[in-house]
Amino acid sequence: MRNLLFSLAIMMAFASCDNCIESQIIDRYYLIEVLADPGDGSGTFQAVESDKFIEFYSDGTVTSNGELCGMGIDSNSATSGTYSLDTYTISTSSCMDLNFEVTGDEVILDYPCFEPCRAKFLK
């Protein structure tokens, strides 16, 4: 019986953790850094000045005031899509799915490049 109660407690903790991540991501994040590796693994995030943001909503949609499918820093092209916390992907009608990760107040988008290319957004 004790093992059953312990197992139920663990399952409830993981279920509530999914809700924590979902509530954690709902917000607006501003582009602060980009990484474009030159091909030798030496690339690092570089600070950028940009008004570009990405915003996650509780209904599974995501919007941006810039191009979601590209690493550009411009904020003159509104785009939207959907996101999944099951696969940590963003889907749009104009490009292949983008992977993302959430770490604290940061969201990092991975773009489909041969070498690592990423964009870091801060809440």
Jmol script that loads the backbone (N, CA, C; Angstrom):
load data "model"
ATOM      1  N   MET A   1       0.817  -1.191   0.000  1.00  0.00           N
ATOM      2  CA  MET A   1       0.000   0.000   0.000  1.00  0.00           C
ATOM      3  C   MET A   1       0.865   1.261   0.000  1.00  0.00           C
ATOM      4  N   ARG A   2       1.938   1.203   0.797  1.00  0.00           N
ATOM      5  CA  ARG A   2       2.836   2.355   0.877  1.00  0.00           C
ATOM      6  C   ARG A   2       3.473   2.627  -0.496  1.00  0.00           C
ATOM      7  N   ASN A   3       3.853   1.556  -1.205  1.00  0.00           N
ATOM      8  CA  ASN A   3       4.444   1.723  -2.536  1.00  0.00           C
ATOM      9  C   ASN A   3       3.450   2.331  -3.522  1.00  0.00           C
ATOM     10  N   LEU A   4       2.186   1.933  -3.417  1.00  0.00           N
ATOM     11  CA  LEU A   4       1.143   2.481  -4.285  1.00  0.00           C
ATOM     12  C   LEU A   4       0.970   3.973  -4.028  1.00  0.00           C
ATOM     13  N   LEU A   5       0.916   4.377  -2.772  1.00  0.00           N
ATOM     14  CA  LEU A   5       0.784   5.793  -2.438  1.00  0.00           C
ATOM     15  C   LEU A   5       1.997   6.587  -2.912  1.00  0.00           C
ATOM     16  N   PHE A   6       3.180   6.020  -2.754  1.00  0.00           N
ATOM     17  CA  PHE A   6       4.397   6.688  -3.214  1.00  0.00           C
ATOM     18  C   PHE A   6       4.368   6.857  -4.730  1.00  0.00           C
ATOM     19  N   SER A   7       3.955   5.823  -5.441  1.00  0.00           N
ATOM     20  CA  SER A   7       3.866   5.892  -6.906  1.00  0.00           C
ATOM     21  C   SER A   7       2.861   6.946  -7.348  1.00  0.00           C
ATOM     22  N   LEU A   8       1.725   7.006  -6.694  1.00  0.00           N
ATOM     23  CA  LEU A   8       0.719   8.019  -7.026  1.00  0.00           C
ATOM     24  C   LEU A   8       1.249   9.425  -6.769  1.00  0.00           C
ATOM     25  N   ALA A   9       1.969   9.604  -5.686  1.00  0.00           N
ATOM     26  CA  ALA A   9       2.543  10.923  -5.376  1.00  0.00           C
ATOM     27  C   ALA A   9       3.538  11.339  -6.453  1.00  0.00           C
ATOM     28  N   ILE A  10       4.371  10.411  -6.910  1.00  0.00           N
ATOM     29  CA  ILE A  10       5.350  10.708  -7.965  1.00  0.00           C
ATOM     30  C   ILE A  10       4.628  11.070  -9.261  1.00  0.00           C
ATOM     31  N   MET A  11       3.604  10.323  -9.631  1.00  0.00           N
ATOM     32  CA  MET A  11       2.864  10.608 -10.863  1.00  0.00           C
ATOM     33  C   MET A  11       2.198  11.971 -10.781  1.00  0.00           C
ATOM     34  N   MET A  12       1.648  12.323  -9.638  1.00  0.00           N
ATOM     35  CA  MET A  12       1.006  13.627  -9.486  1.00  0.00           C
ATOM     36  C   MET A  12       2.037  14.751  -9.577  1.00  0.00           C
ATOM     37  N   ALA A  13       3.219  14.521  -9.061  1.00  0.00           N
ATOM     38  CA  ALA A  13       4.267  15.539  -9.130  1.00  0.00           C
ATOM     39  C   ALA A  13       4.657  15.794 -10.575  1.00  0.00           C
ATOM     40  N   PHE A  14       4.791  14.734 -11.375  1.00  0.00           N
ATOM     41  CA  PHE A  14       5.137  14.910 -12.781  1.00  0.00           C
ATOM     42  C   PHE A  14       4.005  15.573 -13.544  1.00  0.00           C
ATOM     43  N   ALA A  15       2.771  15.227 -13.249  1.00  0.00           N
ATOM     44  CA  ALA A  15       1.627  15.844 -13.930  1.00  0.00           C
ATOM     45  C   ALA A  15       1.568  17.325 -13.612  1.00  0.00           C
ATOM     46  N   SER A  16       1.782  17.680 -12.368  1.00  0.00           N
ATOM     47  CA  SER A  16       1.745  19.093 -12.014  1.00  0.00           C
ATOM     48  C   SER A  16       2.941  19.828 -12.597  1.00  0.00           C
ATOM     49  N   CYS A  17       4.041  19.130 -12.805  1.00  0.00           N
ATOM     50  CA  CYS A  17       5.221  19.750 -13.413  1.00  0.00           C
ATOM     51  C   CYS A  17       4.915  20.180 -14.845  1.00  0.00           C
ATOM     52  N   ASP A  18       4.147  19.378 -15.592  1.00  0.00           N
ATOM     53  CA  ASP A  18       3.734  19.772 -16.944  1.00  0.00           C
ATOM     54  C   ASP A  18       2.952  21.070 -16.891  1.00  0.00           C
ATOM     55  N   ASN A  19       2.064  21.209 -15.926  1.00  0.00           N
ATOM     56  CA  ASN A  19       1.303  22.442 -15.769  1.00  0.00           C
ATOM     57  C   ASN A  19       2.216  23.603 -15.409  1.00  0.00           C
ATOM     58  N   CYS A  20       3.259  23.341 -14.621  1.00  0.00           N
ATOM     59  CA  CYS A  20       4.218  24.390 -14.251  1.00  0.00           C
ATOM     60  C   CYS A  20       4.907  24.926 -15.495  1.00  0.00           C
ATOM     61  N   ILE A  21       5.353  24.039 -16.367  1.00  0.00           N
ATOM     62  CA  ILE A  21       6.031  24.470 -17.581  1.00  0.00           C
ATOM     63  C   ILE A  21       5.070  25.255 -18.464  1.00  0.00           C
ATOM     64  N   GLU A  22       3.831  24.768 -18.581  1.00  0.00           N
ATOM     65  CA  GLU A  22       2.860  25.472 -19.411  1.00  0.00           C
ATOM     66  C   GLU A  22       2.598  26.872 -18.870  1.00  0.00           C
ATOM     67  N   SER A  23       2.394  26.993 -17.566  1.00  0.00           N
ATOM     68  CA  SER A  23       2.137  28.322 -17.022  1.00  0.00           C
ATOM     69  C   SER A  23       3.389  29.184 -17.053  1.00  0.00           C
ATOM     70  N   GLN A  24       4.556  28.561 -16.985  1.00  0.00           N
ATOM     71  CA  GLN A  24       5.816  29.295 -17.024  1.00  0.00           C
ATOM     72  C   GLN A  24       6.054  29.920 -18.399  1.00  0.00           C
ATOM     73  N   ILE A  25       5.675  29.240 -19.461  1.00  0.00           N
ATOM     74  CA  ILE A  25       6.000  29.720 -20.809  1.00  0.00           C
ATOM     75  C   ILE A  25       5.044  30.812 -21.302  1.00  0.00           C
ATOM     76  N   ILE A  26       3.861  30.915 -20.730  1.00  0.00           N
ATOM     77  CA  ILE A  26       2.864  31.878 -21.191  1.00  0.00           C
ATOM     78  C   ILE A  26       3.352  33.287 -20.865  1.00  0.00           C
ATOM     79  N   ASP A  27       3.881  33.980 -21.872  1.00  0.00           N
ATOM     80  CA  ASP A  27       4.410  35.324 -21.673  1.00  0.00           C
ATOM     81  C   ASP A  27       5.026  35.809 -22.984  1.00  0.00           C
ATOM     82  N   ARG A  28       5.559  37.020 -22.928  1.00  0.00           N
ATOM     83  CA  ARG A  28       6.264  37.614 -24.064  1.00  0.00           C
ATOM     84  C   ARG A  28       7.761  37.592 -23.769  1.00  0.00           C
ATOM     85  N   TYR A  29       8.537  37.182 -24.779  1.00  0.00           N
ATOM     86  CA  TYR A  29       9.985  37.076 -24.669  1.00  0.00           C
ATOM     87  C   TYR A  29      10.622  37.935 -25.765  1.00  0.00           C
ATOM     88  N   TYR A  30      11.647  38.696 -25.383  1.00  0.00           N
ATOM     89  CA  TYR A  30      12.321  39.592 -26.330  1.00  0.00           C
ATOM     90  C   TYR A  30      13.663  39.013 -26.752  1.00  0.00           C
ATOM     91  N   LEU A  31      13.970  39.156 -28.033  1.00  0.00           N
ATOM     92  CA  LEU A  31      15.228  38.670 -28.580  1.00  0.00           C
ATOM     93  C   LEU A  31      16.387  39.430 -27.952  1.00  0.00           C
ATOM     94  N   ILE A  32      17.350  38.690 -27.395  1.00  0.00           N
ATOM     95  CA  ILE A  32      18.506  39.330 -26.768  1.00  0.00           C
ATOM     96  C   ILE A  32      19.838  38.883 -27.362  1.00  0.00           C
ATOM     97  N   GLU A  33      19.890  37.652 -27.922  1.00  0.00           N
ATOM     98  CA  GLU A  33      21.155  37.127 -28.452  1.00  0.00           C
ATOM     99  C   GLU A  33      20.891  36.161 -29.596  1.00  0.00           C
ATOM    100  N   VAL A  34      21.863  36.056 -30.492  1.00  0.00           N
ATOM    101  CA  VAL A  34      21.811  35.060 -31.559  1.00  0.00           C
ATOM    102  C   VAL A  34      23.137  34.321 -31.610  1.00  0.00           C
ATOM    103  N   LEU A  35      23.078  33.093 -32.070  1.00  0.00           N
ATOM    104  CA  LEU A  35      24.273  32.269 -32.241  1.00  0.00           C
ATOM    105  C   LEU A  35      24.272  31.740 -33.662  1.00  0.00           C
ATOM    106  N   ALA A  36      25.341  32.019 -34.375  1.00  0.00           N
ATOM    107  CA  ALA A  36      25.535  31.469 -35.721  1.00  0.00           C
ATOM    108  C   ALA A  36      26.942  30.895 -35.755  1.00  0.00           C
ATOM    109  N   ASP A  37      27.051  29.593 -35.603  1.00  0.00           N
ATOM    110  CA  ASP A  37      28.360  28.943 -35.545  1.00  0.00           C
ATOM    111  C   ASP A  37      29.029  28.987 -36.912  1.00  0.00           C
ATOM    112  N   PRO A  38      30.330  29.325 -36.979  1.00  0.00           N
ATOM    113  CA  PRO A  38      31.023  29.386 -38.266  1.00  0.00           C
ATOM    114  C   PRO A  38      31.356  28.017 -38.847  1.00  0.00           C
ATOM    115  N   GLY A  39      31.055  26.952 -38.122  1.00  0.00           N
ATOM    116  CA  GLY A  39      31.300  25.615 -38.659  1.00  0.00           C
ATOM    117  C   GLY A  39      32.372  24.849 -37.924  1.00  0.00           C
ATOM    118  N   ASP A  40      33.006  25.493 -36.965  1.00  0.00           N
ATOM    119  CA  ASP A  40      34.065  24.807 -36.224  1.00  0.00           C
ATOM    120  C   ASP A  40      33.727  24.600 -34.748  1.00  0.00           C
ATOM    121  N   GLY A  41      32.478  24.880 -34.364  1.00  0.00           N
ATOM    122  CA  GLY A  41      32.059  24.703 -32.987  1.00  0.00           C
ATOM    123  C   GLY A  41      32.441  25.844 -32.061  1.00  0.00           C
ATOM    124  N   SER A  42      33.019  26.901 -32.605  1.00  0.00           N
ATOM    125  CA  SER A  42      33.476  28.008 -31.758  1.00  0.00           C
ATOM    126  C   SER A  42      32.425  29.100 -31.566  1.00  0.00           C
ATOM    127  N   GLY A  43      31.264  28.941 -32.159  1.00  0.00           N
ATOM    128  CA  GLY A  43      30.242  29.979 -32.075  1.00  0.00           C
ATOM    129  C   GLY A  43      29.709  30.166 -30.664  1.00  0.00           C
ATOM    130  N   THR A  44      29.440  31.412 -30.323  1.00  0.00           N
ATOM    131  CA  THR A  44      28.847  31.740 -29.030  1.00  0.00           C
ATOM    132  C   THR A  44      27.703  32.716 -29.264  1.00  0.00           C
ATOM    133  N   PHE A  45      26.815  32.811 -28.308  1.00  0.00           N
ATOM    134  CA  PHE A  45      25.732  33.779 -28.412  1.00  0.00           C
ATOM    135  C   PHE A  45      26.309  35.187 -28.410  1.00  0.00           C
ATOM    136  N   GLN A  46      25.772  36.017 -29.301  1.00  0.00           N
ATOM    137  CA  GLN A  46      26.181  37.413 -29.398  1.00  0.00           C
ATOM    138  C   GLN A  46      24.968  38.292 -29.136  1.00  0.00           C
ATOM    139  N   ALA A  47      25.156  39.319 -28.318  1.00  0.00           N
ATOM    140  CA  ALA A  47      24.062  40.234 -27.983  1.00  0.00           C
ATOM    141  C   ALA A  47      23.602  40.991 -29.221  1.00  0.00           C
ATOM    142  N   VAL A  48      22.292  41.237 -29.300  1.00  0.00           N
ATOM    143  CA  VAL A  48      21.720  42.024 -30.389  1.00  0.00           C
ATOM    144  C   VAL A  48      20.784  43.071 -29.797  1.00  0.00           C
ATOM    145  N   GLU A  49      20.617  44.155 -30.518  1.00  0.00           N
ATOM    146  CA  GLU A  49      19.617  45.148 -30.151  1.00  0.00           C
ATOM    147  C   GLU A  49      18.458  44.981 -31.115  1.00  0.00           C
ATOM    148  N   SER A  50      17.311  44.623 -30.564  1.00  0.00           N
ATOM    149  CA  SER A  50      16.163  44.318 -31.398  1.00  0.00           C
ATOM    150  C   SER A  50      14.882  44.515 -30.597  1.00  0.00           C
ATOM    151  N   ASP A  51      13.818  44.854 -31.310  1.00  0.00           N
ATOM    152  CA  ASP A  51      12.488  44.925 -30.705  1.00  0.00           C
ATOM    153  C   ASP A  51      11.692  43.653 -30.978  1.00  0.00           C
ATOM    154  N   LYS A  52      12.313  42.666 -31.598  1.00  0.00           N
ATOM    155  CA  LYS A  52      11.617  41.424 -31.948  1.00  0.00           C
ATOM    156  C   LYS A  52      11.240  40.667 -30.681  1.00  0.00           C
ATOM    157  N   PHE A  53      10.008  40.151 -30.675  1.00  0.00           N
ATOM    158  CA  PHE A  53       9.560  39.330 -29.552  1.00  0.00           C
ATOM    159  C   PHE A  53       8.821  38.119 -30.067  1.00  0.00           C
ATOM    160  N   ILE A  54       8.656  37.161 -29.174  1.00  0.00           N
ATOM    161  CA  ILE A  54       7.848  35.982 -29.413  1.00  0.00           C
ATOM    162  C   ILE A  54       6.946  35.845 -28.187  1.00  0.00           C
ATOM    163  N   GLU A  55       5.659  35.545 -28.443  1.00  0.00           N
ATOM    164  CA  GLU A  55       4.716  35.466 -27.328  1.00  0.00           C
ATOM    165  C   GLU A  55       3.955  34.147 -27.385  1.00  0.00           C
ATOM    166  N   PHE A  56       3.944  33.447 -26.255  1.00  0.00           N
ATOM    167  CA  PHE A  56       3.256  32.171 -26.125  1.00  0.00           C
ATOM    168  C   PHE A  56       1.940  32.388 -25.390  1.00  0.00           C
ATOM    169  N   TYR A  57       0.875  31.754 -25.881  1.00  0.00           N
ATOM    170  CA  TYR A  57      -0.457  31.881 -25.303  1.00  0.00           C
ATOM    171  C   TYR A  57      -0.921  30.533 -24.755  1.00  0.00           C
ATOM    172  N   SER A  58      -1.859  30.575 -23.825  1.00  0.00           N
ATOM    173  CA  SER A  58      -2.334  29.358 -23.173  1.00  0.00           C
ATOM    174  C   SER A  58      -3.119  28.438 -24.107  1.00  0.00           C
ATOM    175  N   ASP A  59      -3.579  28.948 -25.255  1.00  0.00           N
ATOM    176  CA  ASP A  59      -4.334  28.108 -26.191  1.00  0.00           C
ATOM    177  C   ASP A  59      -3.435  27.356 -27.175  1.00  0.00           C
ATOM    178  N   GLY A  60      -2.116  27.415 -26.957  1.00  0.00           N
ATOM    179  CA  GLY A  60      -1.189  26.682 -27.824  1.00  0.00           C
ATOM    180  C   GLY A  60      -0.727  27.464 -29.035  1.00  0.00           C
ATOM    181  N   THR A  61      -1.052  28.749 -29.107  1.00  0.00           N
ATOM    182  CA  THR A  61      -0.596  29.562 -30.230  1.00  0.00           C
ATOM    183  C   THR A  61       0.610  30.394 -29.805  1.00  0.00           C
ATOM    184  N   VAL A  62       1.353  30.816 -30.808  1.00  0.00           N
ATOM    185  CA  VAL A  62       2.527  31.648 -30.599  1.00  0.00           C
ATOM    186  C   VAL A  62       2.521  32.723 -31.684  1.00  0.00           C
ATOM    187  N   THR A  63       2.899  33.947 -31.318  1.00  0.00           N
ATOM    188  CA  THR A  63       2.981  35.035 -32.288  1.00  0.00           C
ATOM    189  C   THR A  63       4.327  35.724 -32.142  1.00  0.00           C
ATOM    190  N   SER A  64       4.685  36.446 -33.186  1.00  0.00           N
ATOM    191  CA  SER A  64       5.905  37.241 -33.155  1.00  0.00           C
ATOM    192  C   SER A  64       5.696  38.479 -34.006  1.00  0.00           C
ATOM    193  N   ASN A  65       6.382  39.542 -33.667  1.00  0.00           N
ATOM    194  CA  ASN A  65       6.348  40.745 -34.500  1.00  0.00           C
ATOM    195  C   ASN A  65       7.467  40.718 -35.541  1.00  0.00           C
ATOM    196  N   GLY A  66       8.146  39.602 -35.625  1.00  0.00           N
ATOM    197  CA  GLY A  66       9.190  39.369 -36.629  1.00  0.00           C
ATOM    198  C   GLY A  66       8.991  38.004 -37.245  1.00  0.00           C
ATOM    199  N   GLU A  67       9.836  37.644 -38.156  1.00  0.00           N
ATOM    200  CA  GLU A  67       9.735  36.357 -38.851  1.00  0.00           C
ATOM    201  C   GLU A  67      10.126  35.222 -37.905  1.00  0.00           C
ATOM    202  N   LEU A  68       9.206  34.306 -37.646  1.00  0.00           N
ATOM    203  CA  LEU A  68       9.502  33.157 -36.797  1.00  0.00           C
ATOM    204  C   LEU A  68      10.455  32.180 -37.474  1.00  0.00           C
ATOM    205  N   CYS A  69      10.392  32.095 -38.785  1.00  0.00           N
ATOM    206  CA  CYS A  69      11.152  31.084 -39.514  1.00  0.00           C
ATOM    207  C   CYS A  69      12.600  31.481 -39.797  1.00  0.00           C
ATOM    208  N   GLY A  70      12.995  32.669 -39.439  1.00  0.00           N
ATOM    209  CA  GLY A  70      14.354  33.102 -39.723  1.00  0.00           C
ATOM    210  C   GLY A  70      15.002  33.765 -38.533  1.00  0.00           C
ATOM    211  N   MET A  71      16.313  33.829 -38.560  1.00  0.00           N
ATOM    212  CA  MET A  71      17.070  34.388 -37.454  1.00  0.00           C
ATOM    213  C   MET A  71      17.163  35.909 -37.485  1.00  0.00           C
ATOM    214  N   GLY A  72      16.505  36.544 -38.429  1.00  0.00           N
ATOM    215  CA  GLY A  72      16.590  37.990 -38.510  1.00  0.00           C
ATOM    216  C   GLY A  72      16.159  38.665 -37.227  1.00  0.00           C
ATOM    217  N   ILE A  73      16.690  39.859 -36.993  1.00  0.00           N
ATOM    218  CA  ILE A  73      16.362  40.592 -35.772  1.00  0.00           C
ATOM    219  C   ILE A  73      15.286  41.649 -36.005  1.00  0.00           C
ATOM    220  N   ASP A  74      14.817  41.768 -37.240  1.00  0.00           N
ATOM    221  CA  ASP A  74      13.819  42.778 -37.573  1.00  0.00           C
ATOM    222  C   ASP A  74      12.472  42.445 -36.935  1.00  0.00           C
ATOM    223  N   SER A  75      11.733  43.502 -36.639  1.00  0.00           N
ATOM    224  CA  SER A  75      10.421  43.340 -36.012  1.00  0.00           C
ATOM    225  C   SER A  75       9.341  43.976 -36.885  1.00  0.00           C
ATOM    226  N   ASN A  76       9.405  43.697 -38.170  1.00  0.00           N
ATOM    227  CA  ASN A  76       8.472  44.336 -39.107  1.00  0.00           C
ATOM    228  C   ASN A  76       7.635  43.335 -39.902  1.00  0.00           C
ATOM    229  N   SER A  77       7.522  42.103 -39.417  1.00  0.00           N
ATOM    230  CA  SER A  77       6.797  41.081 -40.157  1.00  0.00           C
ATOM    231  C   SER A  77       6.092  40.145 -39.179  1.00  0.00           C
ATOM    232  N   ALA A  78       4.850  40.462 -38.837  1.00  0.00           N
ATOM    233  CA  ALA A  78       4.118  39.651 -37.873  1.00  0.00           C
ATOM    234  C   ALA A  78       3.879  38.248 -38.414  1.00  0.00           C
ATOM    235  N   THR A  79       4.155  37.241 -37.585  1.00  0.00           N
ATOM    236  CA  THR A  79       3.919  35.846 -37.948  1.00  0.00           C
ATOM    237  C   THR A  79       3.307  35.125 -36.757  1.00  0.00           C
ATOM    238  N   SER A  80       2.727  33.973 -37.035  1.00  0.00           N
ATOM    239  CA  SER A  80       2.121  33.198 -35.949  1.00  0.00           C
ATOM    240  C   SER A  80       2.206  31.717 -36.259  1.00  0.00           C
ATOM    241  N   GLY A  81       1.906  30.927 -35.256  1.00  0.00           N
ATOM    242  CA  GLY A  81       1.922  29.480 -35.402  1.00  0.00           C
ATOM    243  C   GLY A  81       1.368  28.846 -34.143  1.00  0.00           C
ATOM    244  N   THR A  82       1.714  27.585 -33.955  1.00  0.00           N
ATOM    245  CA  THR A  82       1.309  26.849 -32.767  1.00  0.00           C
ATOM    246  C   THR A  82       2.552  26.237 -32.138  1.00  0.00           C
ATOM    247  N   TYR A  83       2.441  25.913 -30.859  1.00  0.00           N
ATOM    248  CA  TYR A  83       3.565  25.266 -30.188  1.00  0.00           C
ATOM    249  C   TYR A  83       3.079  24.038 -29.440  1.00  0.00           C
ATOM    250  N   SER A  84       4.014  23.125 -29.198  1.00  0.00           N
ATOM    251  CA  SER A  84       3.715  21.914 -28.454  1.00  0.00           C
ATOM    252  C   SER A  84       4.741  21.750 -27.339  1.00  0.00           C
ATOM    253  N   LEU A  85       4.273  21.565 -26.112  1.00  0.00           N
ATOM    254  CA  LEU A  85       5.173  21.269 -25.010  1.00  0.00           C
ATOM    255  C   LEU A  85       5.451  19.779 -24.901  1.00  0.00           C
ATOM    256  N   ASP A  86       4.756  18.971 -25.705  1.00  0.00           N
ATOM    257  CA  ASP A  86       5.052  17.542 -25.759  1.00  0.00           C
ATOM    258  C   ASP A  86       6.329  17.305 -26.559  1.00  0.00           C
ATOM    259  N   THR A  87       6.481  18.050 -27.654  1.00  0.00           N
ATOM    260  CA  THR A  87       7.644  17.877 -28.528  1.00  0.00           C
ATOM    261  C   THR A  87       8.588  19.079 -28.511  1.00  0.00           C
ATOM    262  N   TYR A  88       8.214  20.134 -27.814  1.00  0.00           N
ATOM    263  CA  TYR A  88       8.973  21.389 -27.775  1.00  0.00           C
ATOM    264  C   TYR A  88       9.286  21.869 -29.192  1.00  0.00           C
ATOM    265  N   THR A  89       8.209  22.010 -29.969  1.00  0.00           N
ATOM    266  CA  THR A  89       8.328  22.513 -31.326  1.00  0.00           C
ATOM    267  C   THR A  89       7.330  23.642 -31.563  1.00  0.00           C
ATOM    268  N   ILE A  90       7.694  24.507 -32.503  1.00  0.00           N
ATOM    269  CA  ILE A  90       6.804  25.552 -32.998  1.00  0.00           C
ATOM    270  C   ILE A  90       6.532  25.231 -34.453  1.00  0.00           C
ATOM    271  N   SER A  91       5.260  25.238 -34.842  1.00  0.00           N
ATOM    272  CA  SER A  91       4.865  24.951 -36.219  1.00  0.00           C
ATOM    273  C   SER A  91       4.242  26.196 -36.830  1.00  0.00           C
ATOM    274  N   THR A  92       4.647  26.494 -38.053  1.00  0.00           N
ATOM    275  CA  THR A  92       4.050  27.579 -38.820  1.00  0.00           C
ATOM    276  C   THR A  92       3.725  27.053 -40.204  1.00  0.00           C
ATOM    277  N   SER A  93       2.962  27.819 -40.952  1.00  0.00           N
ATOM    278  CA  SER A  93       2.626  27.391 -42.308  1.00  0.00           C
ATOM    279  C   SER A  93       3.745  27.712 -43.296  1.00  0.00           C
ATOM    280  N   SER A  94       4.738  28.487 -42.872  1.00  0.00           N
ATOM    281  CA  SER A  94       5.749  28.936 -43.830  1.00  0.00           C
ATOM    282  C   SER A  94       7.122  28.276 -43.686  1.00  0.00           C
ATOM    283  N   CYS A  95       7.311  27.409 -42.683  1.00  0.00           N
ATOM    284  CA  CYS A  95       8.611  26.730 -42.580  1.00  0.00           C
ATOM    285  C   CYS A  95       8.446  25.427 -41.810  1.00  0.00           C
ATOM    286  N   MET A  96       9.526  24.662 -41.784  1.00  0.00           N
ATOM    287  CA  MET A  96       9.503  23.413 -41.038  1.00  0.00           C
ATOM    288  C   MET A  96       9.447  23.711 -39.543  1.00  0.00           C
ATOM    289  N   ASP A  97       9.080  22.713 -38.759  1.00  0.00           N
ATOM    290  CA  ASP A  97       8.971  22.900 -37.318  1.00  0.00           C
ATOM    291  C   ASP A  97      10.297  23.361 -36.726  1.00  0.00           C
ATOM    292  N   LEU A  98      10.205  24.276 -35.766  1.00  0.00           N
ATOM    293  CA  LEU A  98      11.378  24.761 -35.047  1.00  0.00           C
ATOM    294  C   LEU A  98      11.384  24.159 -33.653  1.00  0.00           C
ATOM    295  N   ASN A  99      12.525  23.655 -33.238  1.00  0.00           N
ATOM    296  CA  ASN A  99      12.662  23.168 -31.876  1.00  0.00           C
ATOM    297  C   ASN A  99      12.948  24.340 -30.952  1.00  0.00           C
ATOM    298  N   PHE A 100      12.496  24.221 -29.710  1.00  0.00           N
ATOM    299  CA  PHE A 100      12.815  25.240 -28.727  1.00  0.00           C
ATOM    300  C   PHE A 100      13.025  24.598 -27.373  1.00  0.00           C
ATOM    301  N   GLU A 101      13.677  25.343 -26.499  1.00  0.00           N
ATOM    302  CA  GLU A 101      13.849  24.900 -25.119  1.00  0.00           C
ATOM    303  C   GLU A 101      13.512  26.054 -24.194  1.00  0.00           C
ATOM    304  N   VAL A 102      13.074  25.704 -23.001  1.00  0.00           N
ATOM    305  CA  VAL A 102      12.709  26.695 -22.000  1.00  0.00           C
ATOM    306  C   VAL A 102      13.616  26.473 -20.796  1.00  0.00           C
ATOM    307  N   THR A 103      14.313  27.529 -20.395  1.00  0.00           N
ATOM    308  CA  THR A 103      15.188  27.464 -19.232  1.00  0.00           C
ATOM    309  C   THR A 103      14.961  28.717 -18.403  1.00  0.00           C
ATOM    310  N   GLY A 104      14.269  28.575 -17.297  1.00  0.00           N
ATOM    311  CA  GLY A 104      13.982  29.740 -16.455  1.00  0.00           C
ATOM    312  C   GLY A 104      13.179  30.771 -17.230  1.00  0.00           C
ATOM    313  N   ASP A 105      13.732  31.975 -17.359  1.00  0.00           N
ATOM    314  CA  ASP A 105      13.070  33.069 -18.062  1.00  0.00           C
ATOM    315  C   ASP A 105      13.491  33.163 -19.527  1.00  0.00           C
ATOM    316  N   GLU A 106      14.166  32.145 -20.044  1.00  0.00           N
ATOM    317  CA  GLU A 106      14.658  32.177 -21.425  1.00  0.00           C
ATOM    318  C   GLU A 106      13.984  31.121 -22.289  1.00  0.00           C
ATOM    319  N   VAL A 107      13.790  31.493 -23.542  1.00  0.00           N
ATOM    320  CA  VAL A 107      13.370  30.558 -24.575  1.00  0.00           C
ATOM    321  C   VAL A 107      14.430  30.626 -25.664  1.00  0.00           C
ATOM    322  N   ILE A 108      14.925  29.468 -26.090  1.00  0.00           N
ATOM    323  CA  ILE A 108      15.917  29.412 -27.164  1.00  0.00           C
ATOM    324  C   ILE A 108      15.315  28.649 -28.328  1.00  0.00           C
ATOM    325  N   LEU A 109      15.281  29.310 -29.496  1.00  0.00           N
ATOM    326  CA  LEU A 109      14.802  28.672 -30.723  1.00  0.00           C
ATOM    327  C   LEU A 109      15.988  28.112 -31.486  1.00  0.00           C
ATOM    328  N   ASP A 110      15.835  26.907 -32.032  1.00  0.00           N
ATOM    329  CA  ASP A 110      16.841  26.288 -32.899  1.00  0.00           C
ATOM    330  C   ASP A 110      16.347  26.361 -34.328  1.00  0.00           C
ATOM    331  N   TYR A 111      17.176  26.918 -35.208  1.00  0.00           N
ATOM    332  CA  TYR A 111      16.819  27.033 -36.617  1.00  0.00           C
ATOM    333  C   TYR A 111      17.460  25.899 -37.409  1.00  0.00           C
ATOM    334  N   PRO A 112      16.853  25.513 -38.513  1.00  0.00           N
ATOM    335  CA  PRO A 112      17.358  24.387 -39.311  1.00  0.00           C
ATOM    336  C   PRO A 112      18.570  24.789 -40.151  1.00  0.00           C
ATOM    337  N   CYS A 113      19.724  24.789 -39.539  1.00  0.00           N
ATOM    338  CA  CYS A 113      20.982  25.130 -40.217  1.00  0.00           C
ATOM    339  C   CYS A 113      21.898  23.909 -40.191  1.00  0.00           C
ATOM    340  N   PHE A 114      22.904  23.892 -41.074  1.00  0.00           N
ATOM    341  CA  PHE A 114      23.898  22.818 -41.022  1.00  0.00           C
ATOM    342  C   PHE A 114      24.727  22.930 -39.748  1.00  0.00           C
ATOM    343  N   GLU A 115      25.111  24.132 -39.393  1.00  0.00           N
ATOM    344  CA  GLU A 115      25.834  24.402 -38.162  1.00  0.00           C
ATOM    345  C   GLU A 115      24.834  24.983 -37.166  1.00  0.00           C
ATOM    346  N   PRO A 116      25.134  24.927 -35.885  1.00  0.00           N
ATOM    347  CA  PRO A 116      24.186  25.480 -34.910  1.00  0.00           C
ATOM    348  C   PRO A 116      23.860  26.950 -35.181  1.00  0.00           C
ATOM    349  N   CYS A 117      22.599  27.251 -35.203  1.00  0.00           N
ATOM    350  CA  CYS A 117      22.137  28.645 -35.259  1.00  0.00           C
ATOM    351  C   CYS A 117      20.898  28.728 -34.391  1.00  0.00           C
ATOM    352  N   ARG A 118      20.959  29.662 -33.446  1.00  0.00           N
ATOM    353  CA  ARG A 118      19.938  29.734 -32.417  1.00  0.00           C
ATOM    354  C   ARG A 118      19.638  31.195 -32.104  1.00  0.00           C
ATOM    355  N   ALA A 119      18.475  31.421 -31.499  1.00  0.00           N
ATOM    356  CA  ALA A 119      18.085  32.747 -31.050  1.00  0.00           C
ATOM    357  C   ALA A 119      17.599  32.625 -29.612  1.00  0.00           C
ATOM    358  N   LYS A 120      18.096  33.510 -28.758  1.00  0.00           N
ATOM    359  CA  LYS A 120      17.743  33.490 -27.338  1.00  0.00           C
ATOM    360  C   LYS A 120      16.826  34.668 -27.029  1.00  0.00           C
ATOM    361  N   PHE A 121      15.706  34.355 -26.397  1.00  0.00           N
ATOM    362  CA  PHE A 121      14.705  35.347 -26.018  1.00  0.00           C
ATOM    363  C   PHE A 121      14.583  35.356 -24.501  1.00  0.00           C
ATOM    364  N   LEU A 122      14.394  36.538 -23.925  1.00  0.00           N
ATOM    365  CA  LEU A 122      14.285  36.684 -22.475  1.00  0.00           C
ATOM    366  C   LEU A 122      12.930  37.260 -22.111  1.00  0.00           C
ATOM    367  N   LYS A 123      12.324  36.687 -21.073  1.00  0.00           N
ATOM    368  CA  LYS A 123      11.009  37.125 -20.578  1.00  0.00           C
ATOM    369  C   LYS A 123      11.082  38.551 -20.079  1.00  0.00           C
TER     370      LYS A 123
END
end "model"
wireframe off; spacefill off
backbone 0.3
color backbone group
